[in-house]
Amino acid sequence: MSTATTTHEAAAVGRTTSGPLRGTLWLVWRRHRTALLTGVLVTLAACALFSYQRIGLMGFLGGHDADGTTLDEEFRNRFGPAFSRDLQFLELVPVLVAVFLGAPLISSELERGTLRLVTTQSVSRGRWLAATLALPLALVTVCTVLLSAVFQWLWSPAHSLVVGGDWLNSGPFDVTGPMLVAKTLFLTACGVALGKLIKRVVPAMLATAAAAAAVSVVWGAKVRPALGTLRSTTYPYNSGSGPHLPADAVRMDDWVATADGRLFGFGTCVHDAHPDACRAKLGIVNNVTQYFSYDQMPGMQWLGAGILLALTAVVLAFVVWRARRRPL
C-alpha cells in the first residue's frame, strides 16, 4: 500500500463516515478487511458443510439396525475421513487466526508507520488500541462460536463413533463447547503481543506459529488431562473379563493394585523370573483402570476455557500497558 493511500486512510479517521463502522473502527476494518472477510466466508462455508454432513449422518443413524461392531465399521468407512478432515480443520483454526490476524494486527501498523499517522489525526492512542483489538476479537468470537456450535450439532449424535469415541485426546474436546472460542482468543492475543514486541510482520507470524505449537504440546500433555478428576474401576487380577467402563468413557491408564489400594505400574513383575511369587510378595491382587466419563466433558471444557480466557485477559492487559507506556 502506498504512502499516499495510508495517509488518506489515516486522515479519514478524524472525519465522520457513514455506515456501521466509523472512525478508527473503519480504519481497522479497512486495514485488515482481507483477513476478516476471509474468516467470515470460511466460517459460513464450514457451517454449511457441517449442516450438509449432518443430513447424511442422521439418515445413516436412523436407518441402521446392525449390531455395534458392524455399525462402527460402516461408520468409519463412510464418515471417518470426513470427520477427520473436519477435526483437523477446526484444530487449525486457532493457529491460522493467530498467525494471519493476531500477529499482523499491531506489527503491520508499527512496521508501516500507520500508527504515527493515525495518532496525529486527533485520535488518542487508547482509542486506536481499543478499536484495533475490539473489532477483530469480536469477529473472531462470533465466528468461532458459530463453528463450535454447528460442529457440535453434527458431532453429538455420533460422538461415541467419531475417532473411536475418544472425545478427549483426538480433537472433539478442543473444538466443541467453549474451548474453540477460548483457545482461538488466547492464541490470537499471544500473536498480538508478539507483534507488539517484534514490530515486524513476518518475524511476528513465525514466532506466533512457534508459540502455538508449544502451547499445543503443553496443553495436550499437561493441562488437558488435569482438568478433571480421574475415575477408576477395580477388578481381580487375571480375571479375564477386563474393566467394565461406562459408555463413552475415555480410558487413560491401567495399574495393578494391592487389596488396600496401593498402585503399581501395569508391568510390575511381568518380566520377573517368578512373576506370581513377585506379585504375591507385593500383595498385588487387582487391576485398576482409570478413565474419564463422558459426563465430565462439559465441566472440564468450561474449566479449560476459563483458564485460557483468564490468560487471554492477562496477555491483552500486557499489550495495552506496553502500547500506552512505550514509544511507538
C-alpha positions in Angstrom: 0.0 0.0 0.0 1.4 3.4 -1.0 2.2 6.2 1.5 -0.5 8.4 -0.1 -3.2 5.8 0.5 -2.1 5.2 4.0 -2.1 9.0 4.7 -5.6 9.2 3.2 -6.9 6.4 5.4 -5.4 7.9 8.5 -6.8 11.3 7.7 -10.3 9.7 7.3 -10.2 8.6 10.9 -10.8 12.1 12.1 -13.9 12.6 9.9 -17.3 11.1 10.4 -18.1 8.4 7.9 -21.4 6.8 7.0 -22.3 3.1 7.7 -22.0 0.9 10.8 -18.2 1.4 11.1 -16.9 4.9 11.8 -13.6 6.5 12.6 -11.0 4.1 14.0 -13.3 1.1 13.6 -13.5 1.9 9.9 -9.7 2.1 9.6 -9.2 -1.2 11.4 -11.7 -2.8 9.0 -10.0 -1.2 6.0 -6.5 -2.3 7.0 -7.4 -5.9 7.9 -10.5 -6.5 5.7 -8.9 -9.3 3.7 -8.2 -11.4 6.8 -11.6 -10.5 8.4 -13.6 -11.2 5.3 -11.8 -14.4 4.7 -12.6 -15.5 8.2 -16.3 -14.8 7.8 -16.6 -16.6 4.4 -14.7 -19.6 5.6 -16.9 -19.8 8.7 -20.1 -19.7 6.6 -18.8 -22.3 4.2 -17.7 -24.6 7.0 -21.1 -24.2 8.8 -22.9 -25.0 5.5 -20.7 -28.2 5.1 -21.3 -29.4 8.6 -25.1 -28.9 8.2 -25.0 -30.9 4.9 -23.0 -33.7 6.6 -25.5 -33.9 9.4 -28.3 -34.7 6.9 -26.4 -37.8 5.7 -25.3 -38.7 9.3 -28.8 -38.7 10.7 -30.1 -40.7 7.8 -27.4 -43.3 8.4 -28.0 -43.5 12.2 -31.8 -43.5 11.9 -31.9 -46.3 9.3 -29.2 -48.6 10.8 -30.2 -51.6 12.8 -27.0 -53.6 12.7 -25.0 -54.7 15.7 -22.5 -52.4 17.3 -19.4 -53.9 15.7 -20.9 -53.6 12.2 -22.2 -50.1 12.9 -18.8 -48.9 14.0 -17.1 -50.4 10.9 -19.6 -49.0 8.5 -19.4 -45.6 10.2 -15.6 -45.5 9.9 -15.8 -46.4 6.2 -18.5 -43.9 5.4 -17.9 -40.9 7.7 -14.5 -41.4 9.2 -12.4 -39.5 6.6 -14.9 -36.6 6.6 -14.8 -36.2 10.4 -11.1 -36.5 10.4 -10.9 -33.6 7.9 -13.4 -31.6 10.0 -11.4 -32.0 13.2 -8.1 -31.2 11.5 -9.6 -28.0 10.1 -11.1 -26.9 13.4 -7.9 -27.7 15.3 -6.0 -25.4 12.8 -8.4 -22.5 13.2 -6.8 -21.0 16.3 -3.4 -21.3 14.8 -4.4 -19.7 11.5 -6.3 -16.9 13.2 -3.3 -16.2 15.5 -0.7 -16.2 12.7 -2.6 -14.3 9.9 -4.7 -12.0 12.0 -3.3 -11.7 15.5 0.4 -11.3 14.6 0.0 -8.6 11.9 -2.7 -6.7 13.9 -0.3 -4.2 15.5 3.0 -5.2 14.0 1.8 -4.1 10.5 0.9 -0.7 11.8 4.2 -0.3 13.5 6.2 -1.6 10.6 4.5 0.7 8.0 4.2 3.7 10.3 0.4 3.9 10.1 0.1 4.3 13.8 2.1 7.6 13.9 -0.2 9.0 11.2 -3.3 7.9 13.0 -2.3 9.4 16.3 -1.8 12.8 14.5 -5.4 12.9 13.4 -7.0 13.8 16.7 -7.1 10.1 17.7 -5.7 9.1 21.1 -3.5 6.1 21.5 -6.1 4.5 23.8 -8.9 4.9 21.3 -6.8 3.5 18.5 -5.8 0.5 20.6 -9.4 -0.2 21.8 -10.7 -0.2 18.2 -7.7 -2.3 16.9 -8.4 -5.0 19.5 -12.2 -4.8 19.8 -13.3 -5.3 16.2 -11.1 -8.3 15.2 -11.6 -10.1 18.6 -15.4 -9.6 18.4 -15.5 -11.0 14.9 -13.2 -13.9 16.0 -15.6 -14.7 18.9 -18.7 -14.7 16.7 -17.1 -16.9 14.0 -15.6 -19.5 16.4 -18.9 -19.6 18.4 -20.7 -20.5 15.2 -18.1 -23.1 14.1 -18.1 -24.7 17.5 -21.9 -24.8 17.8 -22.6 -26.2 14.4 -19.9 -28.8 14.6 -21.1 -29.9 18.0 -24.6 -30.2 16.5 -23.1 -32.5 13.8 -20.8 -34.5 16.2 -23.1 -35.1 19.2 -25.4 -37.8 17.7 -22.3 -39.9 16.7 -19.9 -38.9 19.5 -19.4 -42.5 20.5 -18.4 -43.4 16.9 -16.2 -40.5 15.8 -12.5 -41.2 16.2 -13.4 -44.4 18.2 -15.3 -42.4 20.8 -12.1 -40.7 22.1 -13.6 -37.3 22.8 -10.7 -36.2 25.0 -7.4 -36.8 23.0 -8.5 -36.9 19.4 -9.9 -33.5 18.8 -13.6 -33.1 19.8 -12.7 -31.8 23.3 -10.8 -28.8 21.9 -13.2 -27.8 19.1 -16.6 -28.1 20.8 -18.3 -26.2 23.7 -16.4 -23.1 24.8 -13.0 -24.5 24.0 -12.6 -23.4 20.4 -13.5 -19.8 21.2 -11.2 -19.7 24.3 -8.2 -21.3 22.5 -8.6 -19.0 19.5 -8.8 -15.9 21.5 -5.8 -16.9 23.6 -3.5 -17.7 20.7 -4.7 -14.6 18.9 -3.8 -12.5 21.9 -0.4 -14.1 22.0 0.0 -13.2 18.3 -0.9 -9.6 19.1 1.6 -9.4 22.0 4.4 -10.9 19.9 3.6 -8.5 17.1 3.8 -5.6 19.5 7.1 -6.8 20.8 8.8 -7.7 17.5 7.2 -4.9 15.4 7.7 -6.7 12.1 5.0 -8.7 10.4 6.8 -11.8 9.1 9.0 -12.5 12.2 5.9 -12.0 14.4 4.0 -14.5 12.3 6.8 -17.1 12.6 7.1 -16.5 16.3 3.3 -16.9 16.7 3.3 -20.2 14.8 6.2 -21.5 17.1 4.3 -20.3 20.2 1.1 -22.0 19.1 3.0 -25.3 18.6 4.5 -25.0 22.1 1.1 -24.3 23.6 -0.4 -27.2 21.8 2.2 -29.6 23.2 1.9 -28.3 26.8 -1.9 -28.2 26.6 -2.2 -31.8 25.4 0.4 -33.3 27.6 0.0 -31.4 30.9 -3.1 -29.3 31.1 -6.0 -31.1 29.4 -5.6 -34.4 31.4 -5.5 -32.3 34.7 -8.9 -30.6 34.0 -10.9 -33.4 35.6 -10.6 -36.0 38.3 -9.9 -39.5 37.1 -12.4 -42.1 38.0 -11.3 -45.7 38.5 -12.7 -49.2 38.3 -11.1 -52.2 40.1 -11.4 -55.9 39.1 -9.5 -59.0 40.1 -6.0 -59.6 38.6 -6.1 -62.2 35.7 -9.9 -62.3 35.8 -10.0 -62.3 32.1 -13.1 -60.1 32.0 -11.5 -56.7 31.6 -12.7 -53.5 33.0 -16.4 -52.6 32.8 -16.3 -48.9 31.9 -19.2 -46.6 31.4 -20.4 -46.0 27.8 -18.3 -43.3 26.0 -15.6 -43.3 28.7 -12.0 -42.5 27.7 -9.5 -45.0 29.1 -6.5 -43.1 30.5 -4.3 -45.6 32.4 -4.0 -49.1 33.8 -2.4 -50.2 37.1 -2.1 -53.2 39.3 -3.0 -52.8 43.0 -3.0 -54.4 46.4 -6.1 -55.1 48.3 -5.7 -51.9 50.3 -5.4 -49.8 47.1 -1.7 -49.3 46.7 -0.9 -48.8 43.0 1.9 -50.2 41.0 2.8 -49.9 37.3 0.9 -52.2 35.0 4.1 -54.0 34.0 5.2 -54.7 37.6 6.6 -58.3 37.9 5.8 -59.1 34.3 9.5 -59.7 33.5 10.4 -61.2 36.8 11.7 -64.8 36.7 8.8 -65.8 39.0 6.0 -63.2 38.4 3.4 -65.0 40.6 5.7 -65.0 43.5 6.7 -61.4 42.9 3.1 -60.3 42.9 2.3 -62.3 46.0 5.2 -60.7 47.8 3.9 -57.2 46.9 0.3 -58.2 47.6 -0.9 -57.4 44.1 -4.4 -58.9 43.7 -6.3 -56.4 41.5 -6.2 -54.5 38.2 -7.2 -50.8 38.3 -8.3 -48.8 35.2 -8.5 -45.1 35.3 -10.8 -43.2 32.9 -12.8 -40.0 32.3 -16.5 -40.4 31.8 -18.4 -38.6 29.1 -20.5 -36.7 31.6 -17.3 -35.0 32.8 -16.6 -33.4 29.4 -18.7 -30.1 29.8 -17.2 -29.3 33.2 -13.6 -30.0 32.0 -14.2 -27.8 29.0 -15.5 -24.9 31.0 -12.6 -25.1 33.4 -10.1 -25.2 30.5 -11.9 -22.3 28.7 -11.8 -20.3 31.9 -8.1 -20.8 32.3 -7.5 -19.8 28.7 -9.8 -16.7 28.9 -8.0 -15.6 32.1 -4.7 -15.9 30.3 -6.1 -14.0 27.3 -7.1 -11.1 29.6 -3.5 -11.1 31.1 -1.9 -11.0 27.7 -4.2 -8.3 26.4 -3.6 -6.3 29.6 0.1 -6.5 28.8 -0.4 -5.3 25.3 -2.4 -2.3 26.5 0.2 -1.5 29.1 3.0 -1.8 26.6 1.3 0.2 24.0 0.4 3.1 26.4 3.8 3.2 28.2 6.3 2.6 25.5 7.1 4.9 22.5 5.6 4.0 19.1 
